[in-house]
Amino acid sequence: MSKLRLIAIAAACVAATSAQALTPAQVDNARAVGTLKEVRIAGATALRLAIGAYAQSVCNAASFNVYFNDAAGVNNRAYACNLSQAVGNFGVGTPVLIYKRDQGGSGQGVNPLALGAAQAFMNVSGATCVATANPSPSPDIQAPSFTCTPTAPIAADAGISDEEPQLFQSAINLPTGTAAVDVSLLNSAPVVQSIFGLAVNKKLYRALQEAQGIIAPGASLRDVPNNQDFWTAADIATIPTLSSAFVKSALTGRLLGNAAVKRGWNAVIPPGVDANAAAKTINVCRRTEGSGTQAASNAFFLNNPCAGGASVAPLSVPGSSGNYQQLATTAGAVLLRVQAAPLVVIEASGTGDVERCLGSTVANANSVESAADGDGIGYGLGVISRENNPRPTVNGVVLDRGYRFVKIDGAEPTRAAAQRGDYGFVFESTFQWQNALADADKVAFLTTLRGNIGRAAQLDRVDVDVQQGVMAAPNTYPGAWADLVGVDAKFGSRVARGTGNSCTALRIEK
């Protein structure tokens, strides 16, 4: 077939699909004639929604489709469309397929990338994908139009991590059996500031509210609006708090959930609220080594690896990079690893599993509990990035993930508090690709994405559920923070850590 004939077919395909959702069949067609541009990004679960929101913002809405590896999109997601604007060297109307692999977290956006190692990416095609009950085209990045179960090994084009690549070369953040890599092989730069939060399951949230006098004895849990932009001072006053000392103790095994020792949940929940508090299992829902969320937790709560020998090691399960034990939940089977009660560490590969761990596993009869509990209802805590909303609005319906964010040492887990420097659980994410990446068009696309995704104007376009966990760094806007107006005031941060060094203190920069 002549080159002119192929060009004509490609042009016809672009024209035919410009007003239609990019279905698996259309993906196959565009791939066959060579017009499809496929970009694979691995790494930080914390920014999975930001990637999806950016894709939606540069796509023709009538052609936009969302793909998950399963109903929850725990490990892999992808976004297919025809571009509504030029991105790098990809012009208007170009069919693109942007993959986001979450499995393993931030470390997978660093070390395998530097090594050029293949990773399991979702395989999007007519032969591997099935339609869901959600509409096509996709109006919501959290509601997939198609699920595609199979994966195929292929090297990522780029990676995203919650912190700089160097932090993942520390032993505490390396998955079992993996070695540090030369991060000078990567073209890496900051992309956005990410806010993290301390999450607890709803049973614990309600108990803390009663213990702290927020609600009356026996009253139901008191919620804040599901959209943080509508929180008032009165709403914020209803959020209970946990001390960082208590959290550190839970994360490092100093709390045992033992009625004989009496050093567990009873430290924060008196017997008048829960007579079984002292005996309840300490459930820690955490991410595996290599996760940026876990690296943030290690640095913020335990000063690890920042203080060298003065740091504290978190609880973990040896060999947590694989061989997960299956633990049933009300939502189905989730692959997690468990230690024996009265102290349980449940390690998850992605944020979705931590959400399910807190929202289902810990809070129901399948929870791993000690026999002395009395009621079989668990309490648990974990760290989740704030761009995840425990009550997101999906297709116009408010869902309930079964967990809530709490204050830390009285500091409210809000974007506004983080912007002004009153809430310090903040780190700067980076975006990187190999210096040796030879595809100039992909480099141009990735450079444009990296340069725009963290700016206030772009953050204002993303789903409201995403907006609560991201901020524009001080170096992305001119002038003084106090003089900001509009979207710059909404997302601009006045604080930062040292560039490329998450171990430096968070300071006011503007």
C-alpha positions as CSV (number, residue, x, y, z in Angstrom):
1,M,0.0,0.0,0.0
2,S,1.4,3.4,-1.0
3,K,2.4,6.0,1.6
4,L,-0.1,8.4,0.2
5,R,-2.8,5.8,0.6
6,L,-1.9,5.3,4.3
7,I,-1.9,9.0,4.9
8,A,-5.4,9.3,3.4
9,I,-6.7,6.4,5.5
10,A,-5.1,8.1,8.6
11,A,-6.7,11.4,7.8
12,A,-10.1,9.7,7.3
13,C,-9.8,7.9,10.6
14,V,-9.1,11.1,12.5
15,A,-12.0,12.9,10.8
16,A,-14.4,10.0,11.5
17,T,-13.5,9.7,15.1
18,S,-13.2,13.4,16.0
19,A,-16.8,13.5,17.2
20,Q,-17.0,10.0,18.5
21,A,-15.8,8.4,21.7
22,L,-12.5,6.6,21.2
23,T,-13.7,3.0,21.8
24,P,-11.4,-0.1,21.8
25,A,-12.3,-0.7,18.2
26,Q,-11.3,2.8,17.2
27,V,-8.1,2.5,19.2
28,D,-7.3,-0.6,17.2
29,N,-8.0,1.2,13.9
30,A,-5.9,4.2,14.8
31,R,-3.1,1.9,16.0
32,A,-3.3,-0.1,12.8
33,V,-2.8,2.9,10.5
34,G,-0.1,4.4,12.7
35,T,-1.9,7.6,13.9
36,L,-2.4,6.6,17.5
37,K,0.0,8.1,20.0
38,E,0.5,5.9,23.1
39,V,2.1,7.4,26.2
40,R,2.8,5.2,29.2
41,I,3.3,6.7,32.7
42,A,4.0,4.7,35.8
43,G,4.3,5.6,39.4
44,A,2.6,7.7,42.1
45,T,-0.9,6.6,42.9
46,A,-1.4,9.9,44.7
47,L,-1.5,11.8,41.4
48,R,-3.5,9.3,39.4
49,L,-6.5,11.6,39.3
50,A,-4.4,14.6,38.4
51,I,-3.1,12.7,35.3
52,G,-6.7,11.7,34.4
53,A,-7.9,15.3,34.9
54,Y,-5.1,16.7,32.7
55,A,-6.0,14.2,30.0
56,Q,-9.6,15.2,30.1
57,S,-8.7,18.9,29.9
58,V,-6.8,18.6,26.6
59,C,-9.3,16.1,25.1
60,N,-12.3,16.5,22.8
61,A,-15.1,15.7,25.3
62,A,-17.1,13.8,22.6
63,S,-14.1,11.5,22.0
64,F,-13.0,11.0,25.7
65,N,-13.1,7.5,27.1
66,V,-11.8,6.1,30.4
67,Y,-10.4,2.6,30.8
68,F,-9.7,0.7,34.1
69,N,-8.1,-2.7,34.7
70,D,-11.2,-3.5,36.9
71,A,-14.2,-1.8,38.3
72,A,-12.1,0.2,40.8
73,G,-9.1,0.8,38.6
74,V,-6.7,-0.2,41.4
75,N,-3.6,-0.9,39.3
76,N,-4.1,0.5,35.8
77,R,-6.0,3.2,34.2
78,A,-6.0,4.8,30.7
79,Y,-7.5,7.7,28.8
80,A,-8.2,7.7,25.1
81,C,-9.4,10.7,23.0
82,N,-8.7,13.0,20.1
83,L,-6.8,16.1,21.3
84,S,-8.9,19.3,21.5
85,Q,-5.6,21.3,21.5
86,A,-2.0,20.9,20.4
87,V,0.1,19.3,23.2
88,G,3.8,19.4,22.3
89,N,4.1,18.2,18.7
90,F,0.8,16.3,18.8
91,G,-1.7,18.5,16.9
92,V,-5.4,19.0,17.3
93,G,-7.4,15.9,16.5
94,T,-4.5,13.5,17.2
95,P,-5.8,10.3,18.7
96,V,-3.9,9.7,22.0
97,L,-4.0,6.9,24.6
98,I,-2.4,7.9,27.9
99,Y,-1.8,5.0,30.3
100,K,-1.3,5.5,34.0
101,R,0.0,2.5,35.9
102,D,-0.5,2.8,39.7
103,Q,0.7,-0.7,40.9
104,G,3.6,-0.4,43.2
105,G,3.4,3.4,43.6
106,S,6.0,6.1,43.2
107,G,9.0,3.8,43.1
108,Q,7.8,2.3,39.9
109,G,8.0,5.7,38.4
110,V,11.7,5.9,39.3
111,N,13.8,2.8,39.4
112,P,12.3,0.7,36.6
113,L,12.3,3.8,34.5
114,A,16.0,4.4,35.0
115,L,16.7,0.8,34.2
116,G,14.4,0.7,31.1
117,A,12.7,-2.3,32.7
118,A,9.3,-3.5,31.4
119,Q,6.3,-3.2,33.6
120,A,2.8,-4.6,33.4
121,F,0.6,-2.1,31.6
122,M,-3.0,-2.6,30.8
123,N,-3.6,-3.8,27.2
124,V,-6.3,-1.7,25.6
125,S,-7.8,-3.2,22.4
126,G,-11.1,-4.6,21.1
127,A,-10.0,-8.1,22.0
128,T,-9.2,-7.3,25.7
129,C,-11.7,-4.7,26.8
130,V,-15.4,-4.9,27.7
131,A,-18.0,-2.2,28.1
132,T,-19.3,-1.2,31.5
133,A,-22.6,0.2,32.5
134,N,-21.1,3.7,32.5
135,P,-21.7,6.0,29.5
136,S,-19.3,6.4,26.5
137,P,-17.9,9.0,26.0
138,S,-16.9,9.2,29.6
139,P,-18.0,12.4,31.5
140,D,-16.2,11.4,34.7
141,I,-12.6,10.3,35.1
142,Q,-13.6,8.0,38.0
143,A,-16.2,6.1,36.0
144,P,-14.7,3.8,33.3
145,S,-16.5,3.1,30.1
146,F,-14.4,0.0,29.6
147,T,-12.5,-2.5,31.7
148,C,-9.5,-4.3,30.2
149,T,-8.2,-7.2,32.4
150,P,-5.1,-8.4,30.6
151,T,-1.7,-6.7,30.9
152,A,1.4,-6.7,28.7
153,P,5.0,-6.1,29.7
154,I,6.3,-2.9,28.3
155,A,8.7,-0.1,29.4
156,A,7.2,3.1,30.6
157,D,7.8,6.4,28.8
158,A,7.8,8.5,31.9
159,G,7.3,8.2,35.7
160,I,5.8,10.3,38.4
161,S,6.7,10.1,42.1
162,D,5.4,11.8,45.2
163,E,9.0,12.8,46.1
164,E,12.3,13.2,44.3
165,P,13.9,10.0,42.8
166,Q,16.8,10.1,45.3
167,L,14.4,9.4,48.2
168,F,13.5,6.0,46.7
169,Q,17.2,4.9,46.8
170,S,17.0,4.7,50.6
171,A,16.7,1.1,52.0
172,I,13.5,2.0,53.8
173,N,11.8,2.8,50.6
174,L,13.1,0.0,48.4
175,P,10.9,-3.1,47.8
176,T,12.5,-6.3,49.0
177,G,15.0,-7.7,46.6
178,T,15.5,-4.4,44.7
179,A,18.6,-2.3,44.6
180,A,19.3,1.5,44.3
181,V,19.7,2.9,40.8
182,D,21.6,5.8,39.3
183,V,19.0,8.6,39.2
184,S,21.3,10.9,37.2
185,L,20.0,8.8,34.2
186,L,16.6,10.6,34.6
187,N,15.4,14.0,33.4
188,S,13.5,14.9,36.6
189,A,11.7,18.1,37.8
190,P,9.1,19.1,40.3
191,V,5.5,19.1,39.0
192,V,3.1,19.8,41.9
193,Q,2.8,20.0,45.6
194,S,0.9,17.0,47.1
195,I,-1.0,17.1,50.4
196,F,-1.3,13.9,52.4
197,G,-3.7,13.0,55.2
198,L,-4.2,10.6,58.1
199,A,-7.3,8.5,57.4
200,V,-9.3,6.4,59.8
201,N,-12.3,4.1,59.2
202,K,-15.7,5.5,60.1
203,K,-16.1,3.5,63.3
204,L,-13.0,5.1,64.7
205,Y,-13.9,8.5,63.4
206,R,-17.2,8.4,65.2
207,A,-15.6,7.1,68.4
208,L,-13.0,9.9,68.3
209,Q,-15.8,12.5,67.8
210,E,-17.6,11.2,70.9
211,A,-14.4,11.0,72.9
212,Q,-13.5,14.6,72.1
213,G,-16.9,15.9,72.9
214,I,-17.8,16.7,69.3
215,I,-21.0,14.6,69.4
216,A,-23.2,13.4,72.2
217,P,-22.8,9.9,73.7
218,G,-24.4,7.4,71.3
219,A,-25.0,10.0,68.5
220,S,-24.3,9.2,64.9
221,L,-21.1,10.2,63.1
222,R,-21.2,13.9,62.2
223,D,-19.9,14.5,58.6
224,V,-18.6,17.5,56.8
225,P,-19.8,18.4,53.3
226,N,-18.3,16.0,50.7
227,N,-16.9,19.1,48.8
228,Q,-14.2,20.7,50.9
229,D,-14.6,24.1,49.2
230,F,-17.9,24.4,51.2
231,W,-16.4,23.6,54.6
232,T,-17.1,26.3,57.2
233,A,-15.3,26.9,60.5
234,A,-18.1,25.0,62.2
235,D,-17.5,22.0,59.9
236,I,-13.8,22.0,60.6
237,A,-14.5,22.1,64.3
238,T,-16.3,18.7,63.9
239,I,-13.2,16.9,62.6
240,P,-11.5,14.9,65.4
241,T,-7.8,14.9,65.9
242,L,-5.0,12.4,66.6
243,S,-1.6,13.3,68.0
244,S,1.4,12.6,65.9
245,A,2.9,10.8,68.9
246,F,-0.1,8.3,68.9
247,V,0.3,7.8,65.1
248,K,4.1,7.2,65.4
249,S,3.4,4.7,68.1
250,A,0.9,2.8,66.0
251,L,3.1,2.8,62.9
252,T,6.1,1.5,64.8
253,G,4.4,-1.2,66.9
254,R,4.4,0.5,70.3
255,L,0.6,0.0,70.6
256,L,-0.5,-3.6,71.1
257,G,-4.2,-3.6,71.4
258,N,-3.9,-5.8,74.5
259,A,-6.2,-5.6,77.5
260,A,-3.5,-6.8,79.8
261,V,-0.9,-4.3,78.6
262,K,-3.6,-1.6,78.2
263,R,-1.7,0.4,75.6
264,G,-3.8,0.7,72.5
265,W,-6.9,2.5,71.3
266,N,-7.7,3.2,74.9
267,A,-5.1,6.0,74.8
268,V,-7.5,8.0,72.6
269,I,-10.9,6.4,73.3
270,P,-12.1,6.1,77.0
271,P,-14.1,3.1,78.2
272,G,-17.2,5.2,78.4
273,V,-17.1,5.5,74.6
274,D,-15.9,1.9,74.0
275,A,-15.5,-0.6,76.8
276,N,-13.5,-2.8,74.5
277,A,-11.0,-0.1,73.3
278,A,-8.0,-1.4,75.2
279,A,-8.4,-4.9,73.7
280,K,-9.1,-3.8,70.1
281,T,-6.6,-4.8,67.4
282,I,-4.4,-2.0,66.1
283,N,-5.0,-2.2,62.4
284,V,-2.5,-0.3,60.3
285,C,-3.5,0.0,56.6
286,R,-0.3,1.1,54.8
287,R,1.4,1.0,51.4
288,T,4.3,-1.2,50.4
289,E,7.9,-0.1,50.2
290,G,8.3,1.9,47.0
291,S,5.1,3.8,47.5
292,G,5.4,7.6,47.6
293,T,2.6,7.8,50.1
294,Q,4.6,5.4,52.3
295,A,7.8,7.4,51.7
296,A,5.9,10.5,52.8
297,S,4.6,8.8,55.9
298,N,8.1,7.5,56.7
299,A,9.7,11.0,56.3
300,F,6.9,13.0,58.1
301,F,6.1,10.8,61.0
302,L,9.3,8.8,61.5
303,N,12.0,11.1,60.2
304,N,13.2,8.2,58.0
305,P,15.6,8.3,56.1
306,C,16.1,12.0,56.9
307,A,17.8,11.6,60.3
308,G,20.0,8.6,59.5
309,G,20.5,6.6,62.7
310,A,18.2,8.8,64.6
311,S,15.2,7.8,62.5
312,V,12.6,5.2,63.4
313,A,11.6,2.3,61.2
314,P,7.9,1.7,60.4
315,L,6.2,-1.7,60.8
316,S,6.4,-3.7,57.6
317,V,6.0,-7.3,56.4
318,P,9.2,-8.8,55.0
319,G,9.0,-9.5,51.3
320,S,6.1,-7.1,50.9
321,S,6.8,-6.6,47.2
322,G,4.9,-9.8,46.4
323,N,3.1,-13.0,47.5
324,Y,0.1,-11.3,49.1
325,Q,-2.2,-13.2,51.3
326,Q,-5.8,-13.1,50.2
327,L,-8.2,-11.4,52.7
328,A,-11.9,-11.3,51.9
329,T,-13.8,-8.1,52.2
330,T,-17.4,-7.1,51.6
331,A,-16.4,-5.6,48.3
332,G,-14.9,-8.9,47.1
333,A,-11.4,-10.4,47.3
334,V,-8.5,-7.9,47.9
335,L,-4.9,-9.0,47.8
336,L,-3.3,-7.9,51.1
337,R,-0.8,-9.1,53.6
338,V,-1.7,-9.6,57.3
339,Q,0.2,-10.1,60.6
340,A,-1.4,-11.7,63.6
341,A,-3.7,-9.8,66.0
342,P,-3.5,-7.9,68.3
343,L,-1.3,-5.8,65.9
344,V,-2.1,-6.1,62.2
345,V,-0.2,-4.5,59.4
346,I,-2.0,-4.7,56.1
347,E,0.2,-3.7,53.1
348,A,-1.3,-2.6,49.8
349,S,0.1,-2.1,46.4
350,G,-2.1,0.9,45.6
351,T,-4.2,3.6,47.2
352,G,-7.4,1.9,46.2
353,D,-6.5,-1.1,48.3
354,V,-5.7,1.1,51.3
355,E,-9.2,2.7,50.9
356,R,-10.8,-0.7,50.8
357,C,-8.7,-1.8,53.7
358,L,-10.1,1.0,55.9
359,G,-13.5,1.1,54.4
360,S,-14.3,-2.6,54.3
361,T,-11.7,-4.9,55.8
362,V,-11.2,-3.2,59.1
363,A,-14.8,-2.1,59.6
364,N,-16.7,-5.4,59.2
365,A,-16.8,-8.9,60.6
366,N,-14.0,-10.0,58.3
367,S,-11.6,-7.8,60.2
368,V,-8.6,-9.5,61.8
369,E,-9.5,-9.0,65.5
370,S,-8.4,-10.5,68.8
371,A,-10.9,-12.8,70.6
372,A,-11.1,-10.4,73.5
373,D,-12.6,-7.6,71.3
374,G,-16.1,-8.4,72.2
375,D,-17.8,-6.9,69.2
376,G,-15.7,-7.8,66.1
377,I,-15.8,-4.2,64.8
378,G,-12.3,-3.0,64.0
379,Y,-10.5,0.4,64.3
380,G,-7.8,1.2,61.8
381,L,-5.7,4.1,60.4
382,G,-3.5,4.7,57.4
383,V,-2.1,7.5,55.2
384,I,-3.8,8.4,52.0
385,S,-3.2,11.4,49.7
386,R,-5.7,14.2,50.0
387,E,-6.6,14.2,46.3
388,N,-8.6,11.1,47.2
389,N,-12.1,12.0,48.5
390,P,-13.7,9.5,50.9
391,R,-17.0,10.6,49.5
392,P,-16.4,11.4,45.8
393,T,-19.1,12.4,43.4
394,V,-19.1,9.9,40.5
395,N,-21.6,10.3,37.7
396,G,-23.6,12.7,39.9
397,V,-23.8,10.2,42.8
398,V,-22.0,10.7,46.1
399,L,-20.3,7.5,47.1
400,D,-18.9,6.6,50.5
401,R,-15.5,4.9,50.7
402,G,-15.9,4.1,54.4
403,Y,-13.1,6.2,55.8
404,R,-12.5,9.9,56.8
405,F,-9.5,12.2,57.2
406,V,-8.7,13.5,60.7
407,K,-6.6,16.4,62.0
408,I,-3.0,15.8,63.1
409,D,-2.0,17.6,66.3
410,G,-5.1,19.8,65.9
411,A,-4.1,20.9,62.3
412,E,-7.0,20.6,59.9
413,P,-6.3,18.5,56.8
414,T,-7.4,21.1,54.3
415,R,-5.8,22.7,51.2
416,A,-6.3,26.2,52.7
417,A,-4.4,25.2,55.9
418,A,-1.6,23.6,53.8
419,Q,-1.3,26.7,51.6
420,R,-0.7,29.0,54.5
421,G,1.7,26.6,56.2
422,D,-0.5,25.5,59.1
423,Y,-0.7,21.9,57.9
424,G,2.7,20.4,57.2
425,F,2.0,17.0,55.7
426,V,3.1,18.3,52.2
427,F,5.7,17.1,49.7
428,E,6.6,18.0,46.2
429,S,6.0,15.5,43.4
430,T,8.4,15.0,40.5
431,F,7.9,13.9,36.9
432,Q,10.7,12.2,35.0
433,W,11.8,10.3,31.9
434,Q,15.1,8.8,30.7
435,N,17.6,11.3,29.4
436,A,18.0,8.8,26.6
437,L,14.3,8.8,25.5
438,A,14.7,9.1,21.7
439,D,11.2,9.9,20.6
440,A,11.3,13.7,20.3
441,D,7.5,13.9,19.9
442,K,6.9,12.1,23.2
443,V,9.5,14.2,24.9
444,A,7.7,17.3,23.7
445,F,4.3,15.9,24.9
446,L,5.7,15.0,28.3
447,T,7.5,18.4,28.7
448,T,4.2,20.2,28.0
449,L,2.4,18.0,30.5
450,R,5.0,18.5,33.2
451,G,5.1,22.2,32.6
452,N,1.3,22.7,33.0
453,I,-0.1,20.0,35.2
454,G,0.9,21.8,38.5
455,R,-0.1,25.3,37.6
456,A,-3.1,26.9,39.3
457,A,-5.0,27.4,36.1
458,Q,-4.8,23.7,35.3
459,L,-5.6,22.6,38.9
460,D,-8.7,24.7,38.7
461,R,-9.9,22.6,35.7
462,V,-9.6,19.2,37.4
463,D,-12.3,17.3,39.2
464,V,-13.3,18.9,42.5
465,D,-12.3,15.6,44.3
466,V,-8.8,16.0,43.0
467,Q,-8.4,19.7,43.9
468,Q,-8.3,19.1,47.7
469,G,-4.9,17.4,47.5
470,V,-2.8,19.5,45.2
471,M,-1.2,23.0,45.3
472,A,0.8,25.1,42.9
473,A,4.4,25.6,44.2
474,P,5.6,29.2,45.0
475,N,7.9,29.2,42.0
476,T,4.9,28.8,39.6
477,Y,3.5,32.2,40.2
478,P,5.0,35.8,40.4
479,G,4.6,38.2,43.2
480,A,3.7,37.8,46.9
481,W,1.4,35.1,48.1
482,A,-0.7,37.6,50.1
483,D,-1.5,39.5,46.8
484,L,-2.8,36.5,44.9
485,V,-6.3,36.6,43.5
486,G,-8.6,34.2,41.6
487,V,-7.4,30.7,40.9
488,D,-3.8,31.6,42.0
489,A,-5.2,32.4,45.4
490,K,-7.2,29.2,45.4
491,F,-4.3,26.9,44.7
492,G,-1.1,28.9,45.3
493,S,1.1,27.6,48.1
494,R,3.4,29.9,50.1
495,V,5.5,27.0,51.5
496,A,8.1,24.7,50.1
497,R,10.8,22.2,51.1
498,G,14.2,22.4,49.5
499,T,14.1,21.6,45.8
500,G,14.7,17.9,45.3
501,N,15.1,17.3,49.0
502,S,12.1,16.1,50.9
503,C,14.1,15.9,54.1
504,T,14.4,19.7,54.4
505,A,11.9,21.6,56.6
506,L,8.8,23.0,55.2
507,R,9.2,26.8,55.1
508,I,7.3,29.9,54.1
509,E,8.8,31.1,50.8
510,K,6.4,33.9,49.8
